[in-house]
Amino acid sequence: MSGALEGRVAFITGAARGQGRAHAARLAREGADVIALDICAPVSDTISYPAATPEDLAETVRVVEAEGRKILARQVDTRDDTALRRLVADGVEEFGRLDILIANAGVLSWGRVWELSDEQWDSVISVNLTGTFQTVRAVVPAMIEAGNGGAIVVVSSSAGLKATPGNGHYSASKYGLTGLTNSLAIELGEYGIRVNSIHPYSVETPMIEPELMMEVFGKHPHFIHSFGPMPLQPNGFMGAAEVSDVVAWLVSDGSGTLTGAQIPVDKGVLKY
């Protein structure tokens, strides 16, 4: 696929680390310039793992530039409509076009549904679902105006195809992204813009907290049956770069017949 995205511009949310950085690096390697954002700050006290930092986002800049591509990176919360629109406008002014959106920003916390606090529910839904909606609303008009078609990849989760206990609010947000993806695929078809969702499972990023998960499973042993081993990799996590391989294909011309598709990136776990 080398050079498959030459001359295109990709907008990536949650780009400071983890999957977001991996996607930025991979798309840059394929020739795309990048507009990147991350909140680089805690979203809520209910999110237990450390937030990304400005230094993390600076490392993403370094990685993209090391691939020989340009990047405009900014600390922006996807729930901040004004800042989102400003970044889109500045990115289009700098690069002249916008072809790709990777809606990746998301957060996770744990708790049984009836025991969730309002803040737990609101923080996950507002970032994962509302933040993606606001990102799409800010980016899509620029893609339509550019007139080049394009591709959107919405990063959902295996929990957006198969419910998981202990994080029902997260699952609800990711199922919501599946519905959003499919509606957008129909609405944007006339503009030649394809929209697909990916559904990763067990990716090694800061969001995965093995000790906390073991604590949850210790309290509720039957939950563990919903978190099966991956047939292709039963004893480990998936690397973020492996997910980026799929993302790079989905935004390239090689997947030009796909829109409104849900792509499991799970090494087979959803078949259990």
Steps between C-alpha positions, in 0.01 A plus 500: 500500500803729507397849392132405469391824671745737331362854491211436739431657837376310805328641810561279805353539849654359817834511322742553789568132565366146463292427194481866402876539474531167321240609243676834447834328446360242261303745288804729483706203382247456221546863395230693687546827685330506838279727708512361853329581825487373854363648821834424674332535838279298734142465381353405837604373843299188416755399235764308693787474252736797439399751233712580197732799537624783276829312487318198357352715225843649428630145452226436245618810315855366504389159372300645209778738401747212512290341225561811290147640529355821639279516807286761673445385858299677769361438846125487438211331679267335248209630708610860429318585179666839455852363536420208268372729226800729538741209462319373191512846342868547586584154370324556169669839466842344562464183293239604244270199536360239737450139388500271802353499850605251767260554793708328765465697826340301780507419870406203719398445862355208691186430703171312485233703323277569802801600709643755256510860611370777278858612444611154389215479251535856375878493454498182291195589291609861446850410379433179311167579339432874518864585435499284188175657382645849545820398321301368205287815494811718486696293246245373247410838343869556418522155340189567292627842395834354392311283254751215510280238662686353795478250781397506864594232751312506830687316774235306689585183692417132522271635774308676223405164350480277807393634838752478782419496874666746732508783248147529363536876453808441283317232303200731455728773361669257261169354379395861441804549278394199293163662434663834424736333253222330309285812475797704379586239237157550343500877533852551361483249216394764249821690571723199450593492869520153652433440870594180685549407863771281648451291813830424674538268794772485764741756354805577711450868589479693831123438497563134579556461874559128571510539878172691507340246269611217726347685795170530312510132402584408859182668620289365214658175375230428241595820312819337375307275261420809292870581452628200310849430363577592141530183289799645314668638811356332810765609748557867432378840389489634147739777399361837394697480176306186408178702518662771288560247222124463471437875525751574223325253272153636579597854398684389185355439156542127550190492720298715262200266500455515879270742677270450796705197604590388850851354495598288803869548580497230762701195381180298513378559855148597392452151358490352851 
